[in-house]
Amino acid sequence: MVHALEEKKGEQIVLMDIHEIAVFADYFIFCNGTSNRMIESLVESVSEAAHKLFHLDVKVEGLPDDGWMVVDLGDVVIHLFSPDQREYYRLEQLWDKGKVLLRLQ
């Protein structure tokens, strides 16, 4: 999923292992998109990759205009943000007991 985000020029990608502190997922991926259109493109990219590569059912919440969309793949939850919304909600700080496995600027 990180590769799919990188290919679409997602920014500030963070992969976090949360399996020891959450029961609903094992990993979070956080990523910025620079516009509503880009956020939508990132959602489409990871949704297609999840379905094509892993035959996963994809659940998407939010709208690009909200500046925050969530792609739920079961064990992996992907948060796609506008930079402002990511700064406002600071989910990485909320889940700081998780292990950061990867951080791409």
N, C-alpha and C positions, 0 to 999 in steps of 0.2 A: 504494500500500500504506500509505503514511503517512496518507492521508486515511481509509482504513478503520480504522486504529488510533485516529485522533482521534475518529471517530464513536462508537467503543465506549469512549471515555474512557480510552484508554491514557495512561500518564504517562511523563515523562522520555524522550520519543522522540528518538532520534538517528539520522540518516542519514549513513553514512560511505562514502566512495568508497575502495575498496581495490584497484582494478584494477591499479595500478602495483606493488603489493607481494604480490599473491596470484594464483595461476593458476586457482583453483577457483571464484571468484566475483568480481563487479565491485563489489557493494555489500553492506554490512551495515546492517540496521536493528535498533536496540536499543530495547526498550520494557518498561516495568514494568506489571504488573497488581497490584492491591491484594489479591487473593485467588486461590485456586486456580480458583474458578469464573470469575473475570474473565479469568485467563490462558487458560482453555479457550475462553471467548467471543471473545477476541482472535484465537486461532488459527483458530476457525471463520470469523470475519469476513474475515481476510486470505486464507484458503483459498478462500472463496466469491468474493471479489473477483478473485483471480488466475485462477480458473477462468472466471468469467463475463466479465471484461473482456479477458483476454489468452489464454484457452484453454490455460492452463498446467497441466501435471501437478504436483501438490503432494505433497511428501514431508514428513511430520511425524515428529519424534523427541521422545521424552520424554513425561512425564505431568504433568498439572497439580500433583499432589502433590509432585513433585520440585522445583517452584519454578523450573524452567527448561525451556522447550520451544523447539524449533527448527523453523521452517518453511523448507524448501528449495525455492526457485523457480528453481533453476539459477543465473542470474547474480545473483540477489538472495537473501540468506539473512537471515531474520528471527529474532532472539533475543528471546524473551518471558520475562521474569524476574519473580520476586517481588523486592521491594527487597533483602531479605537475601541472596539468591543472587547478585544483580547486584553487590552490594558485595563479596561473598566472591570471585567469579571475576574481577571487574575486567577484562572483555574489552576494553573501550574503551581501557584503559591498555596492554594487551598489543598492540593494533593501533594505537597512537598515531601511527604513521607514515602512517596513512590520513588522508584529508582529510575533516573534518566539513563536510558540506554543509548540514545543517539540525539545529537543536537546539530542541526544544519542551518547555517545562516543563509 
